[in-house]
Amino acid sequence: MMFRVSLAGILGLMGWPLAACTPQGANREEQAAPPSSAAAAASTASTNAPSPSAASHAPSAAATAEGTAAPYSPPPESSAAAAPPEAPRKTIGTFDDWVKGYQGSGTPEAHKKPPRLRLAKDLGLSSGRITFTRSGDIFTYDFAKGAETQLTQKAPRNVAPVFLGDGRRIAFLSNRDGMVWRVFLMNADGTEQRPITRTFSGAFDFLPSFVITPDGSRVAYIAATKGLPDGPPEELHLVDVASGEDQRVGEPDSFESPAFSPKGDTLYLVAGGFEAEHLASVDVATRKLRHLPAADNRMFSGARWLGDRLLFSASPTGSFCCQRSSLYTTSPDGSGIRGFGSFWVAGSLRPEVSPKGTKVAAAWSMREGGFGADYRNEITVLDANGGGERHLTDAFPRPFYSGFEPAWAPDDHHLAFTLSLCPYVGCEPTIRSVVVVDTRDTKAVPAFIAYGGGTSWSPVP
């Protein structure tokens, strides 16, 4: 269970993936219900994050952008003053308007029309819960009740929620204590929120990453070093939640994508700077850091468990524009690296394995010749052997839409992801949408769940 915005995510920021975009001057708060017009159907699908898709695409990890404005409450002394009239809101326009007004250097897919999203009730899910973020707060959606619940209301930001293995608790990041980050734990209904780590800062002032064991006993986080302007930028820390003991592991380096083994006895992550990346492991009991073989590769994604092996992506070149990322598996000790299927992308590639190991969601990203919305972020589903490619986001016209942050339901079939819409370069505000699709239905259109992103499913159905 992990949340990460890495250095790769910095590149993705150039993509500005947005959801249900409205022109500048419009309300920055995400709306509460899906729109109904053709353009609104597209906006219902809006969201933000990095992903890759077909063999011909190139990935870039896009960092999730979200609305930051909170409802304004006037100070007591001015509460009686009449509020100025609100400026008229501009509509988002039609798909033809987007194509006509496009200013990027890519080529809009004008031949595709945005598919209308389904509703949550169309999924036929009678149980299950997901948690996600919107405008700096954390929410859950209960499929049995068909309703969302807000769990946090502590300024300024509560993000990166992840369900623990019992489905009763949620870990998350919050900077409510003096604008410094901590990992917090709360009950699934939002009660008993408490910090379980000391404060720390993110690398380069970006959102830090953390991972927690399924039982909630240990936390690993990556923090920025201090006073080392020319040295390694990050430190890896392990925390024993019961005692509060916080230990730095190894020497400062470039770290990203931490992930615990299913038993929580080993931590895997990506170490090394640009063009020197490789997988590393940490024995939780001894705190010993071990660097795994790179097999002549330089660009790596975080590792995920697939049966008794680790699944990851790697590329023999660190050149972002020209890298060819493919999927590989290795034994837990880093030996026996072998290819996994034939899927590859000319960019970044990040796999997410379904809970039962029957499917893999490959999030990939590529640059298509420009900045802003010209980054292509897609999601492709593969079978347990790395074949049977199905591009979940291919029907949405580029460069206006992006899909990223895939998260599997415990049934191994339903997949949630963040869908963003950006009709033109630099559009505001960023409004993301959480959508869910049944991967068994080859013609299924994703269902709109809520505005927001960064989804985690409860492991308990």
LUMKE-668822 format. One record per residue (C-alpha): residue number from 1; chain; x, y, z. Coordinates in steps of 0.02 Angstrom, whole numbers, plus 50000, padded with zeros to 5 digits. Last residue first. Layout:
BEGIN
    k  c   east  north     up
  NUM  A      X      Y      Z
...
REM end
This chain:
BEGIN
    k  c   east  north     up
  461  A  49224  49666  49988
  460  A  49365  49683  50117
  459  A  49526  49742  50035
  458  A  49454  49920  50039
  457  A  49496  50000  49875
  456  A  49618  50147  49858
  455  A  49590  50293  49739
  454  A  49704  50441  49703
  453  A  49571  50550  49621
  452  A  49429  50673  49645
  451  A  49255  50703  49574
  450  A  49146  50553  49609
  449  A  49095  50383  49545
  448  A  49080  50400  49355
  447  A  49065  50232  49269
  446  A  49192  50178  49139
  445  A  49125  50121  48969
  444  A  49116  49933  48948
  443  A  49145  49858  48776
  442  A  49270  49723  48828
  441  A  49167  49682  48983
  440  A  49276  49579  49100
  439  A  49374  49737  49148
  438  A  49224  49809  49239
  437  A  49264  49995  49243
  436  A  49271  50122  49385
  435  A  49293  50311  49376
  434  A  49361  50438  49499
  433  A  49356  50610  49420
  432  A  49482  50751  49429
  431  A  49452  50937  49426
  430  A  49601  51047  49393
  429  A  49542  51226  49367
  428  A  49597  51287  49245
  427  A  49658  51261  49067
  426  A  49845  51278  49033
  425  A  49842  51194  48864
  424  A  49666  51160  48802
  423  A  49517  51046  48834
  422  A  49596  50968  48989
  421  A  49499  50818  49054
  420  A  49559  50696  49184
  419  A  49516  50517  49226
  418  A  49580  50438  49386
  417  A  49568  50250  49399
  416  A  49462  50114  49475
  415  A  49469  49935  49413
  414  A  49336  49804  49436
  413  A  49382  49625  49396
  412  A  49504  49558  49527
  411  A  49361  49546  49655
  410  A  49466  49641  49783
  409  A  49452  49800  49677
  408  A  49607  49853  49584
  407  A  49680  50030  49581
  406  A  49741  50121  49425
  405  A  49821  50293  49453
  404  A  49810  50360  49274
  403  A  49696  50410  49130
  402  A  49714  50566  49024
  401  A  49592  50662  48913
  400  A  49609  50813  48799
  399  A  49765  50761  48704
  398  A  49691  50644  48651
  397  A  49516  50579  48624
  396  A  49446  50451  48747
  395  A  49417  50281  48668
  394  A  49593  50222  48708
  393  A  49568  50233  48896
  392  A  49545  50050  48938
  391  A  49674  49983  48814
  390  A  49657  49794  48815
  389  A  49810  49685  48792
  388  A  49782  49498  48802
  387  A  49961  49457  48851
  386  A  50072  49478  49004
  385  A  50047  49302  49068
  384  A  49925  49350  49208
  383  A  49819  49448  49083
  382  A  49852  49627  49031
  381  A  49752  49787  49057
  380  A  49810  49950  48977
  379  A  49796  50123  49055
  378  A  49844  50285  48967
  377  A  49932  50451  48990
  376  A  49979  50545  48832
  375  A  50072  50707  48864
  374  A  50022  50845  48743
  373  A  49908  50924  48873
  372  A  50042  51046  48929
  371  A  50202  51027  48833
  370  A  50246  50970  48659
  369  A  50276  50826  48543
  368  A  50181  50673  48596
  367  A  50260  50633  48763
  366  A  50220  50462  48830
  365  A  50138  50387  48982
  364  A  50098  50214  49049
  363  A  49990  50133  49180
  362  A  49990  49944  49156
  361  A  49847  49858  49247
  360  A  49895  49676  49275
  359  A  49771  49533  49289
  358  A  49747  49363  49374
  357  A  49859  49396  49524
  356  A  49723  49376  49655
  355  A  49741  49556  49719
  354  A  49763  49629  49543
  353  A  49941  49679  49497
  352  A  49982  49863  49462
  351  A  50116  49894  49330
  350  A  50206  50060  49297
  349  A  50274  50105  49126
  348  A  50370  50263  49075
  347  A  50412  50301  48894
  346  A  50416  50216  48726
  345  A  50299  50077  48780
  344  A  50311  49889  48793
  343  A  50196  49737  48797
  342  A  50278  49575  48741
  341  A  50243  49467  48893
  340  A  50349  49467  49052
  339  A  50535  49462  49018
  338  A  50655  49373  49134
  337  A  50764  49418  49284
  336  A  50825  49261  49373
  335  A  50900  49338  49528
  334  A  50841  49492  49623
  333  A  50819  49408  49792
  332  A  50630  49409  49777
  331  A  50640  49316  49610
  330  A  50625  49425  49457
  329  A  50491  49478  49334
  328  A  50503  49596  49187
  327  A  50393  49720  49094
  326  A  50458  49830  48954
  325  A  50507  50013  48940
  324  A  50587  50075  48780
  323  A  50672  50242  48812
  322  A  50679  50372  48676
  321  A  50614  50536  48746
  320  A  50654  50496  48927
  319  A  50835  50449  48893
  318  A  50879  50330  49034
  317  A  50912  50185  48919
  316  A  50900  49998  48946
  315  A  50722  50015  49012
  314  A  50638  49929  49158
  313  A  50463  49883  49216
  312  A  50420  49784  49372
  311  A  50345  49619  49429
  310  A  50417  49528  49580
  309  A  50397  49340  49596
  308  A  50303  49218  49708
  307  A  50133  49257  49634
  306  A  50146  49428  49554
  305  A  50207  49550  49687
  304  A  50237  49730  49633
  303  A  50403  49818  49603
  302  A  50423  50005  49581
  301  A  50468  50064  49407
  300  A  50644  50059  49337
  299  A  50755  50157  49216
  298  A  50938  50107  49195
  297  A  50942  49928  49133
  296  A  51100  49826  49106
  295  A  51036  49681  49213
  294  A  51000  49798  49361
  293  A  51051  49674  49496
  292  A  50976  49707  49669
  291  A  51046  49830  49796
  290  A  51029  49772  49977
  289  A  50982  49881  50126
  288  A  50996  49800  50298
  287  A  50867  49858  50426
  286  A  50895  49691  50518
  285  A  50712  49645  50547
  284  A  50641  49744  50400
  283  A  50762  49667  50274
  282  A  50771  49807  50146
  281  A  50769  49781  49958
  280  A  50836  49878  49809
  279  A  50783  49893  49628
  278  A  50887  49996  49508
  277  A  50903  50173  49443
  276  A  51068  50239  49376
  275  A  51006  50337  49224
  274  A  50928  50466  49342
  273  A  50974  50436  49523
  272  A  50983  50276  49623
  271  A  50855  50175  49719
  270  A  50686  50100  49674
  269  A  50596  50013  49818
  268  A  50564  49846  49902
  267  A  50531  49822  50088
  266  A  50540  49649  50165
  265  A  50456  49572  50317
  264  A  50283  49645  50286
  263  A  50206  49475  50250
  262  A  50139  49531  50080
  261  A  50306  49614  50038
  260  A  50311  49800  50072
  259  A  50318  49932  49935
  258  A  50424  50090  49916
  257  A  50409  50183  49750
  256  A  50552  50309  49760
  255  A  50728  50338  49824
  254  A  50875  50449  49771
  253  A  51012  50422  49900
  252  A  51049  50455  50083
  251  A  51139  50309  50166
  250  A  51056  50152  50229
  249  A  50895  50148  50330
  248  A  50848  50292  50446
  247  A  50761  50234  50602
  246  A  50599  50292  50683
  245  A  50541  50205  50843
  244  A  50360  50253  50878
  243  A  50342  50102  50991
  242  A  50183  50029  50917
  241  A  50205  50107  50744
  240  A  50381  50041  50714
  239  A  50446  50165  50585
  238  A  50566  50136  50441
  237  A  50650  50285  50357
  236  A  50729  50310  50185
  235  A  50823  50473  50158
  234  A  50824  50584  50006
  233  A  50920  50712  49902
  232  A  51092  50633  49886
  231  A  51222  50772  49897
  230  A  51248  50941  49815
  229  A  51126  51042  49920
  228  A  51151  50930  50073
  227  A  51091  51034  50221
  226  A  50929  50939  50243
  225  A  50880  50774  50166
  224  A  50707  50751  50092
  223  A  50601  50613  50165
  222  A  50549  50442  50102
  221  A  50430  50342  50211
  220  A  50413  50166  50277
  219  A  50277  50122  50400
  218  A  50261  49970  50511
  217  A  50125  49888  50615
  216  A  49976  49936  50508
  215  A  49924  49756  50476
  214  A  49934  49776  50286
  213  A  50107  49857  50303
  212  A  50116  50044  50267
  211  A  50195  50139  50123
  210  A  50251  50320  50112
  209  A  50290  50449  49981
  208  A  50322  50635  49999
  207  A  50226  50768  49903
  206  A  50352  50881  49822
  205  A  50464  50999  49921
  204  A  50619  50938  49828
  203  A  50595  50771  49917
  202  A  50452  50781  50041
  201  A  50470  50840  50219
  200  A  50454  50749  50384
  199  A  50352  50756  50543
  198  A  50354  50609  50662
  197  A  50256  50455  50617
  196  A  50092  50378  50677
  195  A  49986  50535  50684
  194  A  49807  50516  50749
  193  A  49632  50523  50676
  192  A  49511  50435  50793
  191  A  49355  50444  50682
  190  A  49349  50455  50492
  189  A  49227  50312  50462
  188  A  49367  50197  50404
  187  A  49457  50226  50568
  186  A  49605  50343  50561
  185  A  49794  50335  50540
  184  A  49909  50481  50501
  183  A  50075  50491  50410
  182  A  50156  50660  50440
  181  A  50197  50808  50329
  180  A  50248  50982  50380
  179  A  50135  51133  50351
  178  A  50126  51175  50538
  177  A  50036  51018  50593
  176  A  49895  50996  50466
  175  A  50016  50928  50336
  174  A  49923  50764  50314
  173  A  49966  50599  50232
  172  A  49851  50449  50244
  171  A  49822  50280  50326
  170  A  49645  50209  50327
  169  A  49573  50085  50451
  168  A  49433  49956  50455
  167  A  49469  49870  50289
  166  A  49570  49739  50384
  165  A  49714  49750  50261
  164  A  49739  49937  50280
  163  A  49651  50057  50163
  162  A  49755  50192  50081
  161  A  49729  50380  50080
  160  A  49856  50488  49987
  159  A  49796  50660  50041
  158  A  49745  50774  50184
  157  A  49788  50955  50149
  156  A  49767  51127  50233
  155  A  49665  51113  50336
  154  A  49577  50976  50435
  153  A  49407  50925  50372
  152  A  49433  50739  50347
  151  A  49315  50592  50319
  150  A  49189  50655  50190
  149  A  49061  50521  50149
  148  A  49004  50464  49977
  147  A  48842  50377  49931
  146  A  48777  50228  49833
  145  A  48737  50138  49994
  144  A  48805  49968  49941
  143  A  48939  50051  49834
  142  A  49008  50150  49981
  141  A  49116  50297  49925
  140  A  49247  50364  50044
  139  A  49316  50540  50056
  138  A  49480  50624  50101
  137  A  49514  50811  50095
  136  A  49633  50926  50000
  135  A  49513  50974  49862
  134  A  49461  50794  49829
  133  A  49547  50636  49887
  132  A  49499  50453  49871
  131  A  49434  50303  49969
  130  A  49343  50155  49895
  129  A  49213  50041  49968
  128  A  49136  49875  49917
  127  A  48963  49799  49909
  126  A  48813  49779  49793
  125  A  48913  49816  49636
  124  A  48802  49809  49480
  123  A  48917  49927  49384
  122  A  48769  50025  49313
  121  A  48733  50095  49487
  120  A  48895  50193  49480
  119  A  48838  50288  49326
  118  A  48902  50266  49149
  117  A  49013  50389  49059
  116  A  48969  50460  48890
  115  A  49105  50423  48763
  114  A  49208  50574  48704
  113  A  49201  50584  48513
  112  A  49351  50524  48415
  111  A  49389  50591  48241
  110  A  49460  50752  48313
  109  A  49607  50661  48388
  108  A  49703  50822  48419
  107  A  49877  50830  48340
  106  A  50015  50888  48457
  105  A  50095  51060  48464
  104  A  49967  51134  48581
  103  A  49846  51277  48546
  102  A  49677  51189  48534
  101  A  49534  51310  48505
  100  A  49454  51218  48359
   99  A  49476  51048  48440
   98  A  49405  51108  48605
   97  A  49259  51195  48521
   96  A  49217  51035  48425
   95  A  49212  50944  48591
   94  A  49084  51068  48653
   93  A  49106  51214  48772
   92  A  49160  51215  48953
   91  A  49032  51346  48997
   90  A  49081  51515  49064
   89  A  49024  51569  49234
   88  A  48951  51740  49260
   87  A  49047  51839  49392
   86  A  48977  51824  49568
   85  A  48899  51981  49639
   84  A  49001  52059  49779
   83  A  48960  51993  49952
   82  A  48861  52111  50063
   81  A  48947  52149  50225
   80  A  48876  52063  50377
   79  A  49020  51942  50390
   78  A  49148  52080  50391
   77  A  49193  52085  50575
   76  A  49173  51897  50593
   75  A  49302  51856  50459
   74  A  49230  51798  50291
   73  A  49219  51609  50261
   72  A  49291  51550  50096
   71  A  49260  51373  50034
   70  A  49429  51291  50004
   69  A  49535  51317  49848
   68  A  49665  51183  49813
   67  A  49594  51091  49665
   66  A  49695  50940  49617
   65  A  49850  50897  49521
   64  A  49910  50719  49516
   63  A  50089  50703  49459
   62  A  50108  50633  49286
   61  A  50230  50491  49267
   60  A  50283  50505  49087
   59  A  50252  50366  48965
   58  A  50286  50336  48779
   57  A  50159  50254  48666
   56  A  50187  50134  48521
   55  A  50175  49979  48626
   54  A  50009  50036  48695
   53  A  49963  50107  48863
   52  A  50054  50216  48991
   51  A  49992  50307  49148
   50  A  50020  50470  49244
   49  A  49885  50565  49343
   48  A  49732  50684  49335
   47  A  49541  50675  49315
   46  A  49390  50717  49208
   45  A  49263  50587  49160
   44  A  49115  50690  49213
   43  A  49191  50824  49104
   42  A  49167  50713  48953
   41  A  48987  50686  48997
   40  A  48977  50872  49019
   39  A  49031  50898  48839
   38  A  48893  50784  48779
   37  A  48770  50856  48904
   36  A  48728  50769  49068
   35  A  48843  50826  49205
   34  A  48898  50710  49346
   33  A  48858  50765  49524
   32  A  48954  50850  49663
   31  A  49058  50981  49575
   30  A  49242  51005  49610
   29  A  49283  51175  49685
   28  A  49383  51290  49572
   27  A  49233  51398  49523
   26  A  49263  51479  49354
   25  A  49380  51625  49326
   24  A  49490  51529  49207
   23  A  49394  51410  49097
   22  A  49312  51254  49167
   21  A  49388  51083  49161
   20  A  49291  50927  49202
   19  A  49452  50841  49243
   18  A  49628  50900  49212
   17  A  49794  50826  49160
   16  A  49924  50965  49165
   15  A  50048  50869  49056
   14  A  50198  50966  49117
   13  A  50164  50895  49287
   12  A  50208  50726  49215
   11  A  50390  50773  49213
   10  A  50383  50806  49399
    9  A  50302  50637  49421
    8  A  50463  50555  49366
    7  A  50542  50642  49515
    6  A  50420  50546  49620
    5  A  50241  50572  49681
    4  A  50211  50415  49782
    3  A  50076  50329  49881
    2  A  50092  50151  49939
    1  A  50000  50000  50000
REM end
